[in-house]
Amino acid sequence: DASAYVDHRLRAAGWKGGALFSASAMALLIKASGGRARRINLLADKALLSVYAQGLGTVQAKQVQDAVGELQGDFSAPARPRLPEWAK
């Protein structure tokens, strides 16, 4: 479950408060990441930085949308690395 994963990562980083992501932000984060841990980490990081910079208390769907827009080019790359031609 991606929301449990995000909560675990936040707790491991020392967060002791309540939920940082609204339900709509979490749903968008999961959908946009395709459930892939690396993409969840990238999007969540960008969204959290945006919230901090804006002085807000929780991540809303707007911050996740902005993060997706920022990382759109990274997400178009294949999820798995390709073998070099010499290794095939």
All heavy atoms as an XYZ file, in Angstrom:
654
protein
N       0.847     -1.177      0.000
C       0.000      0.000      0.000
C       0.895      1.244      0.000
O       1.709      1.452      0.912
C      -0.910     -0.064      1.216
C      -1.878      1.075      1.303
O      -2.430      1.490      0.276
O      -2.093      1.535      2.439
N       0.730      2.063     -1.001
C       1.599      3.223     -1.194
C       1.458      4.259     -0.078
O       2.445      4.861      0.338
C       1.326      3.866     -2.544
N       0.257      4.457      0.434
C       0.098      5.451      1.502
C       0.810      4.999      2.774
O       1.400      5.821      3.483
C      -1.374      5.749      1.757
O      -2.056      4.585      2.137
N       0.787      3.711      3.066
C       1.526      3.187      4.219
C       3.025      3.342      3.999
O       3.772      3.634      4.941
C       1.160      1.727      4.466
N       3.472      3.157      2.756
C       4.881      3.331      2.421
C       5.307      4.772      2.679
O       6.347      5.021      3.299
C       5.129      2.943      0.964
C       6.504      3.300      0.474
C       7.612      2.547      0.848
C       6.699      4.393     -0.366
C       8.888      2.878      0.413
C       7.967      4.733     -0.803
C       9.055      3.971     -0.416
O      10.309      4.306     -0.845
N       4.519      5.746      2.217
C       4.843      7.162      2.419
C       4.872      7.476      3.909
O       5.801      8.137      4.401
C       3.846      8.074      1.676
C       4.030      9.534      2.067
C       3.974      7.910      0.172
N       3.890      6.985      4.647
C       3.855      7.219      6.089
C       5.094      6.629      6.762
O       5.718      7.269      7.615
C       2.583      6.629      6.697
C       2.439      6.983      8.163
O       2.402      8.192      8.477
O       2.389      6.049      8.998
N       5.469      5.421      6.364
C       6.655      4.783      6.926
C       7.908      5.617      6.652
O       8.741      5.824      7.540
C       6.828      3.375      6.347
C       8.177      2.788      6.598
N       8.568      2.331      7.834
C       9.247      2.629      5.778
C       9.824      1.897      7.753
N      10.248      2.067      6.522
N       8.044      6.092      5.428
C       9.221      6.890      5.059
C       9.272      8.201      5.853
O      10.338      8.630      6.286
C       9.215      7.183      3.556
C       9.332      5.959      2.664
C      10.691      5.379      2.658
N      11.597      6.374      2.091
C      12.880      6.180      1.867
N      13.429      5.032      2.158
N      13.629      7.125      1.364
N       8.118      8.827      6.038
C       8.075     10.064      6.817
C       8.463      9.803      8.268
O       9.203     10.574      8.876
C       6.687     10.697      6.736
C       6.321     11.308      5.388
C       4.841     11.642      5.333
C       7.166     12.547      5.123
N       7.950      8.711      8.839
C       8.275      8.358     10.230
C       9.763      8.026     10.360
O      10.399      8.403     11.338
C       7.436      7.180     10.704
C       5.948      7.397     10.618
C       5.396      8.197     11.753
N       3.991      8.481     11.484
C       3.409      9.618     11.803
N       4.083     10.552     12.432
N       2.146      9.822     11.525
N      10.314      7.323      9.383
C      11.736      6.994      9.418
C      12.600      8.255      9.357
O      13.703      8.287      9.918
C      12.091      6.063      8.254
N      12.084      9.291      8.713
C      12.792     10.557      8.616
C      12.603     11.420      9.863
O      13.194     12.488      9.977
C      12.327     11.323      7.382
N      11.764     10.953     10.791
C      11.585     11.670     12.047
C      10.281     12.406     12.218
O      10.065     13.068     13.232
N       9.373     12.323     11.259
C       8.089     13.010     11.365
C       7.251     12.361     12.460
O       7.078     11.147     12.499
C       7.348     12.962     10.035
C       5.979     13.580     10.088
C       4.794     12.921      9.968
C       5.657     14.953     10.270
N       3.756     13.806     10.065
C       4.262     15.070     10.263
C       6.419     16.100     10.457
C       3.607     16.284     10.420
C       5.771     17.314     10.605
C       4.391     17.390     10.588
N       6.734     13.179     13.373
C       5.937     12.673     14.484
C       4.512     13.221     14.481
O       3.730     12.892     15.356
C       6.624     13.006     15.807
C       7.933     12.268     16.014
C       8.588     12.692     17.296
C       9.840     11.949     17.664
N      10.820     11.703     16.683
N       4.189     14.046     13.503
C       2.868     14.668     13.439
C       1.851     13.810     12.712
O       2.061     12.621     12.483
N       0.758     14.452     12.344
C      -0.322     13.773     11.626
C      -0.012     13.639     10.147
O       1.122     13.820      9.706
N      -1.048     13.355      9.397
C      -0.902     13.146      7.950
C      -0.422     14.430      7.278
O      -0.961     15.507      7.517
C      -2.224     12.703      7.352
N       0.594     14.313      6.441
C       1.114     15.463      5.698
C       0.480     15.598      4.323
O       0.520     16.659      3.726
C       2.629     15.343      5.529
C       3.471     15.729      6.728
C       4.949     15.493      6.449
C       3.248     17.182      7.099
N      -0.098     14.508      3.808
C      -0.711     14.511      2.483
C      -2.222     14.407      2.630
O      -2.720     13.506      3.306
C      -0.204     13.324      1.649
C       1.219     13.478      1.179
C       2.278     13.231      2.031
C       1.491     13.887     -0.123
C       3.587     13.382      1.609
C       2.801     14.036     -0.548
C       3.853     13.786      0.314
N      -2.952     15.315      1.974
C      -4.410     15.204      1.955
C      -4.786     13.940      1.177
O      -3.962     13.381      0.442
C      -5.031     16.432      1.283
O      -4.751     16.425     -0.108
N      -6.020     13.503      1.345
C      -6.476     12.294      0.646
C      -6.365     12.462     -0.870
O      -5.918     11.548     -1.574
C      -7.912     11.964      1.047
N      -6.725     13.642     -1.378
C      -6.641     13.862     -2.828
C      -5.193     13.911     -3.297
O      -4.869     13.419     -4.381
C      -7.385     15.144     -3.222
O      -6.814     16.273     -2.588
N      -4.302     14.477     -2.480
C      -2.883     14.524     -2.846
C      -2.298     13.119     -2.870
O      -1.544     12.769     -3.779
C      -2.113     15.409     -1.866
N      -2.665     12.292     -1.885
C      -2.148     10.927     -1.835
C      -2.662     10.117     -3.019
O      -1.904      9.368     -3.641
C      -2.540     10.257     -0.519
C      -1.952      8.875     -0.346
S      -0.145      8.798     -0.391
C       0.261      9.595      1.145
N      -3.938     10.283     -3.358
C      -4.504      9.556     -4.499
C      -3.785      9.939     -5.791
O      -3.446      9.074     -6.608
C      -5.997      9.834     -4.612
N      -3.520     11.214     -5.971
C      -2.823     11.673     -7.168
C      -1.372     11.193     -7.169
O      -0.848     10.785     -8.213
C      -2.880     13.198     -7.266
C      -2.236     13.826     -8.492
C      -2.814     13.264     -9.789
C      -2.384     15.340     -8.447
N      -0.724     11.214     -6.021
C       0.648     10.730     -5.902
C       0.736      9.263     -6.318
O       1.622      8.880     -7.089
C       1.134     10.903     -4.463
C       2.534     10.417     -4.141
C       3.578     11.318     -4.777
C       2.739     10.358     -2.646
N      -0.184      8.459     -5.846
C      -0.192      7.029     -6.173
C      -0.451      6.820     -7.658
O       0.244      6.048     -8.326
C      -1.223      6.285     -5.302
C      -0.773      6.311     -3.842
C      -1.427      4.861     -5.794
C      -1.844      5.901     -2.860
N      -1.432      7.542     -8.186
C      -1.772      7.388     -9.605
C      -0.617      7.842    -10.497
O      -0.231      7.137    -11.435
C      -3.024      8.193     -9.929
C      -3.460      8.073    -11.364
C      -4.713      8.860    -11.630
C      -5.089      8.735    -13.102
N      -6.280      9.503    -13.420
N      -0.043      8.990    -10.194
C       1.016      9.546    -11.036
C       2.304      8.734    -10.960
O       3.071      8.688    -11.921
C       1.292     10.996    -10.633
N       2.534      8.083     -9.836
C       3.767      7.306     -9.669
C       3.650      5.903    -10.220
O       4.666      5.219    -10.375
C       4.124      7.216     -8.187
O       3.184      6.396     -7.512
N       2.430      5.465    -10.494
C       2.238      4.091    -10.934
C       2.564      3.086     -9.833
O       2.782      1.919    -10.102
N       2.636      3.568     -8.594
C       2.942      2.699     -7.471
C       4.417      2.350     -7.334
O       4.787      1.572     -6.469
N       5.262      2.943     -8.153
C       6.704      2.658     -8.105
C       7.356      3.478     -6.995
O       7.208      4.703     -6.942
C       7.355      2.976     -9.431
C       6.915      2.034    -10.531
C       7.708      2.327    -11.792
N       7.400      1.376    -12.820
C       6.517      1.588    -13.793
N       5.873      2.740    -13.862
N       6.304      0.672    -14.708
N       8.099      2.805     -6.135
C       8.684      3.450     -4.958
C       9.559      4.643     -5.325
O       9.481      5.697     -4.697
C       9.472      2.437     -4.143
N      10.399      4.495     -6.324
C      11.290      5.602     -6.699
C      10.499      6.821     -7.149
O      10.813      7.952     -6.784
C      12.250      5.164     -7.804
C      13.123      6.316     -8.295
C      14.441      5.839     -8.873
N      15.162      6.880     -9.568
C      15.764      7.913     -8.988
N      15.692      8.056     -7.690
N      16.420      8.801     -9.704
N       9.470      6.604     -7.909
C       8.648      7.723     -8.379
C       7.848      8.330     -7.237
O       7.665      9.549     -7.191
C       7.735      7.263     -9.506
C       8.525      6.951    -10.759
C       7.660      6.485    -11.887
N       8.469      6.203    -13.058
C       7.984      5.819    -14.202
N       6.688      5.655    -14.356
N       8.787      5.587    -15.218
N       7.374      7.493     -6.332
C       6.687      8.017     -5.150
C       7.642      8.926     -4.391
O       7.273     10.039     -3.996
C       6.178      6.874     -4.247
C       5.021      6.140     -4.911
C       5.769      7.411     -2.872
C       4.612      4.854     -4.201
N       8.879      8.467     -4.174
C       9.868      9.260     -3.445
C      10.137     10.592     -4.132
O      10.181     11.642     -3.476
C      11.182      8.488     -3.315
C      11.075      7.300     -2.406
O      10.163      7.180     -1.607
N      12.026      6.388     -2.537
N      10.331     10.568     -5.449
C      10.616     11.799     -6.189
C       9.458     12.791     -6.112
O       9.665     13.978     -5.833
C      10.915     11.480     -7.652
C      12.252     10.808     -7.942
C      12.287     10.297     -9.378
C      13.388     11.773     -7.683
N       8.260     12.306     -6.359
C       7.091     13.189     -6.334
C       6.819     13.724     -4.937
O       6.525     14.909     -4.758
C       5.861     12.461     -6.868
C       5.842     12.190     -8.364
C       4.664     11.304     -8.729
C       5.786     13.495     -9.135
N       6.899     12.852     -3.944
C       6.647     13.281     -2.570
C       7.677     14.319     -2.142
O       7.325     15.322     -1.501
C       6.667     12.082     -1.630
N       8.926     14.111     -2.494
C       9.971     15.061     -2.147
C       9.699     16.427     -2.757
O       9.756     17.450     -2.074
C      11.330     14.527     -2.611
C      12.469     15.463     -2.242
O      12.656     15.716     -1.033
O      13.161     15.930     -3.161
N       9.398     16.450     -4.047
C       9.104     17.721     -4.724
C       7.879     18.409     -4.112
O       7.872     19.618     -3.912
C       8.858     17.499     -6.221
C      10.074     17.061     -6.993
C      10.977     18.221     -7.260
C      12.115     17.794     -8.172
N      13.118     18.831     -8.273
N       6.848     17.627     -3.826
C       5.630     18.196     -3.247
C       5.892     18.746     -1.848
O       5.416     19.834     -1.493
C       4.515     17.140     -3.217
N       6.654     18.022     -1.044
C       6.979     18.487      0.304
C       7.836     19.750      0.271
O       7.638     20.668      1.083
C       7.683     17.384      1.093
C       6.782     16.246      1.562
C       7.609     15.050      2.000
C       5.860     16.710      2.681
N       8.775     19.825     -0.660
C       9.583     21.040     -0.803
C       8.711     22.237     -1.165
O       8.915     23.347     -0.669
C      10.663     20.841     -1.858
C      11.870     20.021     -1.430
C      12.764     19.719     -2.633
C      12.661     20.731     -0.352
N       7.736     22.007     -2.021
C       6.820     23.073     -2.419
C       6.005     23.561     -1.227
O       5.840     24.769     -1.019
C       5.888     22.569     -3.531
O       4.945     23.550     -3.870
N       5.502     22.639     -0.439
C       4.719     22.998      0.751
C       5.577     23.805      1.721
O       5.142     24.820      2.272
C       4.146     21.732      1.429
C       3.652     22.014      2.825
C       3.019     21.166      0.587
N       6.801     23.349      1.940
C       7.709     24.065      2.835
C       7.973     25.477      2.323
O       7.914     26.445      3.077
C       9.018     23.285      2.977
C      10.045     24.011      3.810
C       9.924     24.052      5.196
C      11.111     24.668      3.204
C      10.860     24.734      5.964
C      12.050     25.346      3.965
C      11.923     25.382      5.340
O      12.840     26.056      6.101
N       8.281     25.594      1.036
C       8.592     26.900      0.451
C       7.410     27.859      0.537
O       7.604     29.069      0.675
C       9.031     26.730     -0.999
N       6.195     27.322      0.460
C       4.998     28.152      0.508
C       4.511     28.392      1.933
O       3.554     29.138      2.149
C       3.880     27.498     -0.307
C       4.183     27.415     -1.785
C       3.114     26.664     -2.538
O       1.930     26.844     -2.297
N       3.530     25.795     -3.451
N       5.139     27.740      2.908
C       4.736     27.922      4.300
C       3.412     27.265      4.632
O       2.720     27.701      5.557
N       3.063     26.208      3.904
C       1.805     25.505      4.135
C       2.019     24.362      5.116
O       3.150     23.970      5.403
C       1.248     24.975      2.815
C       1.014     26.019      1.722
C       0.629     25.343      0.416
C      -0.041     27.013      2.163
N       0.911     23.779      5.601
C       1.010     22.709      6.581
C       0.837     21.314      6.024
O       1.331     20.348      6.600
N       0.135     21.191      4.901
C      -0.105     19.870      4.316
C       0.028     19.939      2.800
O      -0.144     20.995      2.193
C      -1.512     19.328      4.644
O      -2.488     20.247      4.159
C      -1.703     19.105      6.125
N       0.320     18.785      2.224
C       0.411     18.678      0.770
C      -0.989     18.496      0.209
O      -1.723     17.611      0.644
C       1.302     17.482      0.356
C       1.344     17.335     -1.156
C       2.700     17.625      0.932
N      -1.330     19.330     -0.744
C      -2.605     19.221     -1.440
C      -2.333     18.722     -2.862
O      -1.183     18.650     -3.299
C      -3.318     20.586     -1.473
C      -3.604     21.163     -0.103
C      -4.534     20.295      0.727
O      -5.491     19.714      0.206
N      -4.256     20.184      2.016
N      -3.386     18.401     -3.572
C      -3.241     17.896     -4.940
C      -2.462     18.876     -5.823
O      -1.711     18.459     -6.702
C      -4.611     17.599     -5.540
N      -2.590     20.166     -5.581
C      -1.890     21.183     -6.382
C      -0.380     20.989     -6.337
O       0.299     21.071     -7.358
C      -2.271     22.583     -5.871
C      -1.450     23.714     -6.449
C      -1.807     23.991     -7.890
C      -1.129     25.258     -8.365
N      -0.124     25.037     -9.375
N       0.161     20.715     -5.151
C       1.605     20.524     -5.034
C       2.054     19.243     -5.740
O       3.118     19.207     -6.342
C       2.040     20.489     -3.567
C       2.036     21.833     -2.895
C       0.649     22.274     -2.434
O      -0.159     21.456     -2.021
N       0.399     23.560     -2.514
N       1.239     18.212     -5.690
C       1.574     16.969     -6.389
C       1.499     17.198     -7.895
O       2.368     16.744     -8.639
C       0.666     15.803     -5.947
C       0.972     14.543     -6.747
C       0.825     15.536     -4.453
N       0.484     17.922     -8.356
C       0.383     18.244     -9.783
C       1.612     19.013    -10.250
O       2.160     18.741    -11.322
C      -0.870     19.078    -10.061
C      -2.143     18.298     -9.982
C      -3.370     19.211    -10.052
O      -3.298     20.409     -9.765
N      -4.507     18.627    -10.410
N       2.054     19.970     -9.456
C       3.251     20.738     -9.802
C       4.478     19.828     -9.869
O       5.310     19.958    -10.766
C       3.489     21.857     -8.793
C       2.441     22.953     -8.857
O       1.678     23.005     -9.853
O       2.368     23.750     -7.897
N       4.585     18.896     -8.923
C       5.711     17.952     -8.910
C       5.688     17.066    -10.143
O       6.725     16.809    -10.755
C       5.672     17.104     -7.635
N       4.506     16.607    -10.522
C       4.379     15.776    -11.726
C       4.824     16.567    -12.945
O       5.571     16.067    -13.786
C       2.923     15.273    -11.906
C       2.729     14.638    -13.273
C       2.566     14.293    -10.804
N       4.410     17.823    -13.035
C       4.812     18.667    -14.151
C       6.313     18.872    -14.207
O       6.908     18.860    -15.282
N       6.936     19.036    -13.045
C       8.386     19.220    -12.982
C       9.145     17.986    -13.427
O      10.190     18.068    -14.048
C       8.792     19.517    -11.531
C       9.296     20.905    -11.314
C       9.746     21.100     -9.885
O      10.876     20.685     -9.554
O       8.964     21.674     -9.120
N       8.623     16.820    -13.082
C       9.323     15.569    -13.351
C       8.798     14.834    -14.575
O       9.181     13.700    -14.813
C       9.232     14.649    -12.129
C       9.909     15.184    -10.874
C       9.623     14.282     -9.694
C      11.398     15.318    -11.102
N       7.938     15.461    -15.338
C       7.324     14.797    -16.486
C       8.350     14.168    -17.412
O       8.192     13.055    -17.858
C       6.433     15.767    -17.274
C       5.506     15.099    -18.241
C       4.491     14.201    -17.555
O       3.900     14.573    -16.562
N       4.286     13.021    -18.078
N       9.433     14.859    -17.688
C      10.463     14.320    -18.567
C      11.107     13.075    -17.997
O      11.402     12.126    -18.709
N      11.315     13.044    -16.689
C      11.918     11.880    -16.045
C      11.006     10.671    -16.125
O      11.459      9.546    -16.155
C      12.217     12.169    -14.570
C      13.306     13.208    -14.394
O      14.036     13.476    -15.373
O      13.425     13.741    -13.286
N       9.692     10.891    -16.115
C       8.746      9.785    -16.099
C       8.541      9.179    -17.474
O       8.019      8.083    -17.600
C       7.402     10.227    -15.543
C       7.419     10.404    -14.045
C       8.590     10.254    -13.311
C       6.284     10.721    -13.367
C       8.615     10.410    -11.947
C       6.288     10.876    -12.002
C       7.460     10.726    -11.284
N       8.962      9.877    -18.510
C       8.794      9.321    -19.849
C       9.885      8.288    -20.158
O       9.776      7.533    -21.105
C       8.805     10.428    -20.898
O      10.054     11.087    -20.886
N      10.916      8.264    -19.340
C      11.998      7.292    -19.524
C      11.512      5.909    -19.112
O      10.605      5.777    -18.305
C      13.202      7.700    -18.683
N      12.087      4.869    -19.673
C      11.679      3.518    -19.298
C      11.902      3.266    -17.816
O      12.858      3.781    -17.240
C      12.580      2.612    -20.132
C      13.380      3.484    -21.014
C      13.148      4.895    -20.640
N      11.023      2.475    -17.213
C      11.124      2.176    -15.791
C      12.319      1.283    -15.498
O      12.913      1.351    -14.444
C       9.840      1.510    -15.310
N      12.676      0.420    -16.435
C      13.808     -0.489    -16.251
C      14.964     -0.044    -17.134
O      14.769      0.303    -18.293
C      13.414     -1.912    -16.629
C      12.389     -2.487    -15.728
C      12.128     -3.920    -16.087
N      11.069     -4.427    -15.244
C      10.291     -5.427    -15.569
N      10.443     -6.047    -16.719
N       9.340     -5.826    -14.754
N      16.167     -0.098    -16.593
C      17.311      0.282    -17.433
C      17.501     -0.730    -18.548
O      17.244     -1.922    -18.363
C      18.490      0.264    -16.468
C      18.041     -0.492    -15.277
C      16.534     -0.449    -15.262
N      17.911     -0.244    -19.680
C      18.158     -1.138    -20.825
C      19.599     -1.617    -20.774
O      20.497     -0.891    -20.368
C      17.911     -0.388    -22.119
C      16.467     -0.042    -22.322
C      16.278      0.605    -23.662
N      14.883      0.985    -23.814
C      14.429      1.687    -24.803
N      15.241      2.102    -25.753
N      13.157      1.983    -24.879
N      19.806     -2.823    -21.262
C      21.151     -3.356    -21.373
C      21.871     -2.650    -22.501
O      21.277     -2.358    -23.535
C      21.122     -4.856    -21.660
C      20.689     -5.776    -20.540
C      20.585     -7.203    -21.055
C      21.668     -5.717    -19.385
N      23.158     -2.380    -22.330
C      23.897     -1.796    -23.443
C      23.958     -2.785    -24.604
O      23.849     -3.989    -24.410
C      25.281     -1.532    -22.863
C      25.313     -2.143    -21.509
C      23.941     -2.566    -21.148
N      24.137     -2.278    -25.777
C      24.154     -3.122    -26.976
C      25.180     -4.242    -26.880
O      24.937     -5.358    -27.299
C      24.419     -2.270    -28.225
C      23.238     -1.419    -28.638
C      22.007     -2.225    -28.979
O      22.117     -3.275    -29.654
O      20.909     -1.826    -28.543
N      26.348     -3.942    -26.300
C      27.394     -4.950    -26.224
C      27.023     -6.110    -25.290
O      27.574     -7.186    -25.384
C      28.723     -4.333    -25.794
C      28.658     -3.631    -24.469
C      28.449     -2.299    -24.258
C      28.800     -4.210    -23.167
N      28.435     -2.017    -22.920
C      28.653     -3.161    -22.229
C      29.035     -5.493    -22.700
C      28.745     -3.385    -20.854
C      29.112     -5.698    -21.322
C      28.971     -4.655    -20.425
N      26.079     -5.893    -24.392
C      25.702     -6.927    -23.410
C      24.589     -7.827    -23.905
O      24.243     -8.795    -23.242
C      25.295     -6.263    -22.104
N      24.045     -7.535    -25.059
C      22.916     -8.328    -25.563
C      23.390     -9.574    -26.277
O      24.424     -9.699    -26.798
C      22.044     -7.497    -26.496
C      21.337     -6.414    -25.754
C      20.465     -5.617    -26.687
C      19.772     -4.495    -25.931
N      18.986     -3.672    -26.770
